[in-house]
Amino acid sequence: MVRGPRVDRAGDFAHHTAFRAVVVRHAGRGGAKAAGDGGLQGGPAVPGAGIPGDGVAHPVPGAGQPVAGADEVKAPRTEIARPATLAEALALLATEDARILAGGQSLGAALNLRLDAPALLVDINGIPGLDRITLEDRHLVFGPLVRHRAVLESPLVAREVPVLAQVMPHVAHPAIRNRGTTAGSIAYADPAGEMPAVAHLMAAELVLASASGERVVSARDFFLGIYDTLRAPEEMLVAIRWPRTGPNERFAFGEVTRRRGDFASVGFVARAVIEAGLVRGIALTAFASEPAPVLCPAAEGAIGQRLTPGLAADLAGAIAADLDPMPSLAGSAEQKRAQARALARRVLMDLAA
């Protein structure tokens, strides 16, 4: 199993569980997710605060006064800036305790629970040109304001990176996809986020910009843990470069949820090159059960072979055995490993279909 550095799973998982509880209450349903923040790049400012996952707002050091229940919470006082250019936005990030506001689909819940209390929100919605989807040589490039809905409805995306069109209907619900951004979802790094998993699978190039310059990191290296990434506080994810799909490539996706659009407990997304019925290359990324998306090397046992039901079952067993699932209200580690075994087999057979 290929992993990034491990973080404080106990503290960060408690923080993660409490945040989800508030999202669920705000959505009025048992597990409806916010598809990443759609703009809160980098995650809450107080990870590891040890917040119990009971759906009640508890004290968070330095984050204002707690209140009795999630339905009563109010966001802390903060300033809002509306820069006219990307350079202005990056300058604000360099000088302030700031968060980027794009779609705000998880940012609102994080603020209301006082899991985050920035001095400044930098609203980038008025900056022209950040919502473009462009074709550049070997990549399809998303700006930071590309909404999930735009991805779902784009013929260019469906042709050049079809896995995005395949997975996007499973990202939250239409009202959230209308506002949430793909860059925000990736930057937020929710373990159950589908877009981080797809970026990881595709080894997408993530362009991080600050007032001092730009750098490019692979999505395979970007995700470190729950809400934890390589992005520095003064940086903004300004572009996602998706590699264009090649000939004979196939994709498959599956996740275990109570209902479509809810938080997943286990998920896989796969990519394979199949020629004359034989697997010539394959990659499988697991998400939701782990603190961050992880590559499953056991899937490479399919290379040079036909994906038969028997082979898929054997590989699925090895894939599940390699996982280290986080126990949660959705199930124990062993329950999730059993779910992963069944789901991995189905995803592998979908590749062969």
Protein Blocks (a to p, Z undefined) as FASTA:
>chain_A
ZZdddddfklmmmmmmmmmmmmmmmnopahiaeeinolpghiafkghklpacehpacdde
hiajadfbfklgccddddddddfbfklmmmmmmmpccdddfklmmmmmmmmnopaccfbd
cdfklpghilcccdehjaccddfklcfklmmmmmklmmmmmmlmmmmmmgocfklmmmmc
fklmmmnopaklmklmmmmmnopacddddfkbccdddfklmpnbghiafbdfkbccfbdc
dddddehiacddddddfbghiacfbdcddddddeehiafbdcdddehjambdcddfklmm
mgopacdfklmmmmmmmmmmmpccdddfkbcfklmmmmmmmmmmmmmmmmmZZ
